[in-house]
């Protein structure tokens, strides 16, 4: 029967830097970068779409011979897409910063042994 004291002493959560753990860190970091870029694309689309809708409806109201709008404040309400886009930008930066700190910026590229 094996003696417990003769077993190699390895701490339970010890991380040994090998090539596979190195590439795991790189994959994790790149995944975080992709997620942030997705947030950025979504936020940019919301902001651009918000500006486009507001400008289109504003110019539509100014057209000669146009009837009075059924909902005259609708461009302002649809302009809230701009605020949603800015909120998405803030959330993306917060999530990115939190995740990088959680993963440990200094440990993100361990050298393989």
N, C-alpha and C positions, 0 to 999 in steps of 0.2 A: 504494500500500500504506500502511496506517495506521501511523503512528509510535507506538510504545508510550509515549513520553514525552508525547505530546499528549493521551492518554486522560485523562478526568477522574480525579482522585485520590480514590479511595474505598477505605478500608481494607476488608480482606476480610470481617471480621465486624462491621462498623459497623452499628449499629441506628439507623435514623432514625425518630423518633417521628412516626407518622401516625395517623389515626383508626383504620385497620385494625389496627395494632399495639397501639393502646390497647385496643381491644375484644378482641384476642387475650389480652392480659394479664388482662382482666376475666374472660373465659371460663375461663382457666386457674385463676384464683383461686376462681371459683365451683365449678369441678370439684373442687378440693381440699376446699372446704367440704362439697360433697355427699358426697364419700367419707368424710369424718370423721363426718358425720351418719349414714351407713349403718353405720359401725362402732359408733357410739353406740347406735343402735337394736338392733343385734344383741347388744351387750353387755347392754343393759337387758333384752332378752328372755331371755337366758341366765340372768341373775341372778334375774329374776322366776320363771322356770320352775323353777329350782333350789330356790327357797324354797317354791314351791307343791308340788313333789314331796316334799320333806322333810316339810313339815307334813302333807300328806295321808297319807303312809305312817306317820308318827308317830301320828296320830289313829286310823288303821286298826288299828295294833297295840294301842291303848288301848281299843278298842271291847269291850264285854262279849260274851263268847261267841266271841271271835276265836281262831282257831287260832294256834299258834306259827309264826312266820315261817320260810319255807324258807331265806331269806338274811337273818338278823337285822341285818346291818350294811349292807344295801343302801341305806337312806336316807342314810347317811353317804357312800357312794360316789357316789350320784346327786347328792348335795349338792356334788360337785366342779364341777357346772355353775356354781355361784356363783363359784368360783375362776376358771373359764374366762372368765366374764363380766368379772371384775375384770382379768384378764390382757388381754382384748380392749380394755378401757378404757385401760389403760396403753399398749398397742401403738398405739391410735388417736391418743393424745396425742403419742406419740413421732413417729409418721409425719407427723402434721400439722405439728408443730414443725420437723422436718427439711425437709419440703417447702417450707414458707414461707421458711425460711432459704435453701434452695437457689434458690428463685425470686427471692429478694431482696425483703424486705418494703418497702424504700424504692423499688424499681423497679416495684412491682405496679400502680401507677396513674400511668403517665407521661401528661403532658398532650399532646394532639394538636397538631401544628403547623399 
